[in-house]
Amino acid sequence: MDTYIEANLTKNERIVYQTKFHWIIFISFKSIFTLFIPTLVDFLTTKFIVTNKRIIMKVGLIRRRTIEMNIYQVESVSVYQGVLGRILEYGTISVSGIGGSRLTFIKIANPLTFKKAFHRIK
């Protein structure tokens, strides 16, 4: 597990589900033209996590970016999968929060499992 995530869990907080980008992110012109290096770094360092208190997205190796939303602020979790996404089990997750805030995660592995994990704790 990611040491950053472990270090930033609050008291009585536990990870319910964790996923990452799907391997499909390597199939793009950007990946090919940059010799897959930035895409590989993103693939290895990005985590999408559902805990019993928050939804967390962590990106980055040297320069880190995290996005968090408390579970009680989440109004809905939507999943979009095209035909290829359904076959290969990847998709886009959109988390809508109170006040119109929205987190969108693209090309996520197993997005329906992410959504089910969220609904189990909500």
C-alpha positions in Angstrom: 0.0 0.0 0.0 1.0 3.6 -0.5 2.9 5.1 2.5 1.4 8.5 1.8 -2.1 7.2 2.1 -1.3 5.2 5.3 0.3 8.3 6.8 -2.7 10.5 6.1 -5.5 8.3 7.3 -7.4 9.8 10.2 -8.2 8.0 13.5 -10.6 5.0 12.8 -10.3 5.5 9.1 -9.7 2.4 7.0 -9.4 1.8 3.2 -12.4 0.1 1.8 -11.3 0.0 -1.9 -8.3 1.1 -3.9 -7.8 1.1 -7.6 -5.5 2.8 -10.2 -5.5 3.8 -13.9 -6.3 1.0 -16.4 -3.5 -0.1 -18.7 -5.4 1.5 -21.6 -3.8 4.9 -20.7 -0.7 3.7 -22.5 -2.6 3.7 -25.8 -2.4 7.3 -26.8 -0.4 9.6 -29.0 0.9 11.4 -25.9 2.3 8.2 -24.5 4.0 7.2 -27.7 5.6 10.6 -28.4 6.9 10.8 -24.8 8.2 7.3 -24.9 5.7 6.2 -22.3 7.7 7.8 -19.4 5.2 10.3 -18.1 2.4 7.8 -18.5 4.3 5.1 -16.7 5.0 7.5 -13.8 1.3 8.4 -13.7 0.3 4.7 -13.8 2.6 3.8 -11.0 1.9 6.7 -8.7 -1.8 7.4 -9.1 -4.3 5.9 -6.6 -8.0 6.2 -6.3 -9.2 5.3 -2.9 -12.5 4.9 -1.0 -12.2 4.9 2.8 -14.9 4.7 5.3 -14.7 8.6 5.6 -13.4 9.9 2.3 -12.8 9.5 -1.4 -9.2 10.3 -2.3 -7.2 10.7 -5.5 -3.4 10.9 -5.2 -1.3 11.7 -8.2 2.4 12.3 -8.5 5.9 11.1 -7.7 8.0 14.3 -7.0 5.2 16.9 -7.4 2.2 15.4 -5.6 -1.5 16.4 -6.0 -4.3 15.1 -3.9 -8.0 15.6 -4.2 -10.3 14.5 -1.4 -14.0 14.6 -0.7 -15.6 13.6 2.6 -18.2 10.8 2.2 -21.0 12.9 3.8 -20.4 15.6 1.1 -21.0 13.2 -1.8 -24.4 13.4 -3.5 -23.8 10.9 -6.3 -21.2 8.7 -8.0 -21.7 8.2 -11.7 -19.9 5.7 -13.9 -19.5 6.0 -17.7 -18.2 3.1 -19.8 -18.3 2.8 -23.5 -18.4 -0.5 -25.3 -14.6 -1.0 -25.2 -14.6 0.1 -21.5 -17.2 -2.5 -20.6 -15.2 -5.2 -22.4 -11.8 -4.2 -20.9 -13.3 -3.1 -17.5 -12.3 0.6 -17.4 -14.3 3.8 -17.4 -14.8 7.3 -16.0 -16.1 8.0 -12.5 -17.7 11.3 -11.7 -18.3 12.2 -8.0 -20.7 15.0 -7.4 -20.6 16.8 -4.1 -22.7 19.3 -2.1 -22.6 22.7 -3.7 -21.9 21.5 -7.2 -18.3 20.3 -6.7 -17.4 17.5 -9.0 -14.4 15.1 -9.2 -13.9 13.3 -12.4 -11.5 10.4 -12.8 -10.9 9.0 -16.3 -9.7 5.6 -17.5 -10.0 4.0 -14.1 -9.7 0.2 -13.7 -12.9 -1.5 -12.4 -15.1 1.6 -12.0 -18.2 -0.3 -11.0 -16.4 -1.9 -8.1 -15.3 1.6 -7.0 -18.9 2.7 -7.1 -20.1 -0.4 -5.2 -17.5 0.2 -2.5 -18.7 3.7 -2.1 -22.3 2.6 -1.8 -21.5 -0.1 0.7 -20.2 2.5 3.2 -22.7 5.3 2.5 
